Amino acid sequence: MEIRLSRPCVEDPSRYIAECHLGRKLDIEKLCGILRNAGVMGLKCSVKLGVARYELDEKSVMMYQSGRVDIRRIQDTTEAENVMWEITAMVKDAFSGKTS
């Protein structure tokens, strides 16, 4: 799993946006159902646009059908890795059969 810290967050310049990739495509309908059932905060899903946005442990997460994941308000790559493991475990049933 490749994780890259990109630009600082607009709302908090001491934190970063982590850009990650799951390596597999996501079924957005399944993903949104899983996230709804998990009761994540601030969930917004668009199957048409292929994106889900929500809050997790005070982080803002955007997941794309392509398998890309952006996590805002990250301190460092270790924190990004921990959040990615948590996300991957939570949404494992939303992976489509296709690799990206």
NORUR-V795731 format. One record per helix or strand of 2 or more residues. SS is the DSSP state (hx for helix, st for strand). FROM is the first residue (numbers start at 1). TO is the last residue. Records with the same first field share a line. If there is no record, write none. Layout:
SS: FROM-TO + FROM-TO
//
This chain:
st: 3-8 + 16-21 + 24-26 + 41-46 + 51-56 + 59-64 + 68-74 + 95-99
hx: 28-38 + 77-94
//
